[in-house]
């Protein structure tokens, strides 16, 4: 969409604009769009939830639904661009908000002109998903990730049957940081339990297991791949294990058991690196201080794999670059044009035999699937473990 952090940093937020500007367009009117309910309106409702704003009654007409009912699929597919081409509707730029709105308007007019359509049959009321369904369909990936990682941390904390001051402080900090979760009906029970067990300044193992049970119930409703959930759980597990900046023999034993029981993660970063190190550590039946320190260092680096990346030379000519994350220095397309002007080639996705450099944006991104890094970084690391040589760059290193 071409909107950078720099462009909006001094602008009013959604909640301030909703009542004064946006709301009037969504009440006492009918919203027309292409696949509008499951994309645009869902996104709108998600933001209303986030800012604790009332969700109005929303009515809509979906041009995708009408097209599927009246146009045979052998004539054209049902994307907005294909349908506009089918009806010779002129468009400027798809995914530009104003251009897309005009395209939807012209498409509806073309459909009504060419077919005998009773439009009243296509006016639908948007059903606001609640409770469990809200987790499944609307709840943000960041929120889901936070609960899965919390579950991992709880498992790490309770493995030695003792909750020390550092772990207690972590639970207090997590609760304070995520106060907004109370506003989600499906998360309110978890937050109430956590608040109750923290109120007396100590946490028992029974209380921690009660919290774990509630978190597991939520995670069980999440629609995500087992690999994604397990990888995020592993991230939380690692964070919980290194809270006190040391690794004990009990923790090594607990961690290795989890790793061996979840070998379906083989090939998915960072599982293989952890598995290999634990195998080497346990092979002689003795865990030395050096091995504990090496494991601790590995786990710290896994939590933030981009932290210490340094590179002295970048070759642009005929080299393939892939961009990931949110950039501070401009829009992705502008950075891609700069790379191309210097002789580079742009890859949309990370490719084992083609991509030479993965460039990671310098802005913090709450949507990263693994906390400090996203799926492209994870993919690059997995491919490198398989023999690829993809160099990962930070944004500020790109044009130095």
Secondary structure as UniProt FT lines:
FT   HELIX           5..8
FT   TURN            9..10
FT   HELIX           14..17
FT   HELIX           18..22
FT   HELIX           23..26
FT   STRAND          30..33
FT   HELIX           37..41
FT   HELIX           42..50
FT   TURN            51..52
FT   STRAND          59..62
FT   HELIX           63..70
FT   TURN            73..75
FT   HELIX           80..86
FT   TURN            87..88
FT   TURN            94..95
FT   HELIX           97..114
FT   HELIX           119..122
FT   STRAND          124..125
FT   HELIX           131..137
FT   HELIX           141..157
FT   HELIX           158..160
FT   HELIX           165..177
FT   HELIX           179..183
FT   HELIX           185..198
FT   TURN            199..200
FT   HELIX           205..219
FT   TURN            220..221
FT   HELIX           226..241
FT   TURN            242..244
FT   HELIX           249..261
FT   HELIX           263..265
FT   TURN            266..267
FT   TURN            269..270
FT   HELIX           271..282
FT   TURN            283..284
FT   HELIX           289..303
FT   TURN            304..308
FT   TURN            317..318
FT   STRAND          320..324
FT   HELIX           332..341
FT   TURN            342..343
FT   STRAND          345..346
FT   TURN            352..354
FT   STRAND          355..360
FT   TURN            366..367
FT   TURN            369..370
FT   HELIX           375..385
FT   TURN            386..387
FT   STRAND          391..394
FT   HELIX           395..398
//
